[in-house]
């Protein structure tokens, strides 16, 4: 099964994505703002989730809030 973003574009390891909605991340004091770009994503075993690094933290985000750049 392929991993797709909110617009239906297929995502691959190393892609750059943009956040389409402000996201409050559990365990982090800062909020990911709409329009933030995240580089070098990694795919997980779950097609509805991606793994990425924000600062020094590695977090898992849902693909429904991401758009491929």
One Martini backbone bead per residue (centre of mass of N, CA, C, O) as a GRO file, in nm:
protein
   69
    1UNK     BB    1   0.098   0.035   0.021
    2UNK     BB    2   0.057   0.370  -0.020
    3UNK     BB    3   0.175   0.692   0.046
    4UNK     BB    4  -0.039   0.975   0.114
    5UNK     BB    5  -0.149   1.278   0.090
    6UNK     BB    6  -0.404   1.513   0.103
    7UNK     BB    7  -0.398   1.512  -0.239
    8UNK     BB    8  -0.271   1.210  -0.337
    9UNK     BB    9   0.024   1.212  -0.325
   10UNK     BB   10   0.310   1.045  -0.348
   11UNK     BB   11   0.529   0.917  -0.102
   12UNK     BB   12   0.878   0.943  -0.017
   13UNK     BB   13   1.178   0.909   0.070
   14UNK     BB   14   1.300   1.247   0.125
   15UNK     BB   15   1.080   1.426   0.121
   16UNK     BB   16   0.892   1.729   0.095
   17UNK     BB   17   0.681   1.892   0.332
   18UNK     BB   18   0.365   2.049   0.417
   19UNK     BB   19   0.180   2.218   0.641
   20UNK     BB   20  -0.193   2.261   0.654
   21UNK     BB   21  -0.190   2.272   0.980
   22UNK     BB   22  -0.203   2.343   1.291
   23UNK     BB   23   0.019   2.170   1.527
   24UNK     BB   24  -0.006   1.994   1.824
   25UNK     BB   25   0.259   1.854   2.002
   26UNK     BB   26   0.329   1.603   2.186
   27UNK     BB   27   0.595   1.695   2.409
   28UNK     BB   28   0.581   1.986   2.290
   29UNK     BB   29   0.595   2.340   2.307
   30UNK     BB   30   0.560   2.355   2.007
   31UNK     BB   31   0.411   2.464   1.705
   32UNK     BB   32   0.304   2.366   1.399
   33UNK     BB   33   0.291   2.558   1.130
   34UNK     BB   34   0.146   2.672   0.871
   35UNK     BB   35   0.387   2.609   0.604
   36UNK     BB   36   0.578   2.417   0.705
   37UNK     BB   37   0.883   2.265   0.635
   38UNK     BB   38   0.970   1.916   0.569
   39UNK     BB   39   1.263   1.735   0.558
   40UNK     BB   40   1.331   1.411   0.518
   41UNK     BB   41   1.137   1.182   0.511
   42UNK     BB   42   0.981   0.888   0.660
   43UNK     BB   43   0.862   0.580   0.632
   44UNK     BB   44   0.626   0.368   0.750
   45UNK     BB   45   0.419   0.093   0.798
   46UNK     BB   46   0.215   0.324   0.793
   47UNK     BB   47   0.031   0.498   0.544
   48UNK     BB   48  -0.069   0.743   0.765
   49UNK     BB   49   0.252   0.777   0.825
   50UNK     BB   50   0.529   0.987   0.933
   51UNK     BB   51   0.878   1.053   0.965
   52UNK     BB   52   1.049   1.315   1.160
   53UNK     BB   53   1.251   1.610   1.202
   54UNK     BB   54   1.246   1.835   1.492
   55UNK     BB   55   1.527   1.920   1.533
   56UNK     BB   56   1.604   1.667   1.778
   57UNK     BB   57   1.331   1.546   1.707
   58UNK     BB   58   1.133   1.253   1.667
   59UNK     BB   59   0.839   1.229   1.463
   60UNK     BB   60   0.490   1.150   1.417
   61UNK     BB   61   0.283   1.195   1.129
   62UNK     BB   62   0.008   1.273   0.959
   63UNK     BB   63  -0.080   1.281   0.617
   64UNK     BB   64  -0.345   1.468   0.631
   65UNK     BB   65  -0.133   1.731   0.711
   66UNK     BB   66   0.007   1.692   0.424
   67UNK     BB   67   0.219   1.841   0.157
   68UNK     BB   68   0.364   1.821  -0.131
   69UNK     BB   69   0.650   2.006  -0.282
   0.00000   0.00000   0.00000
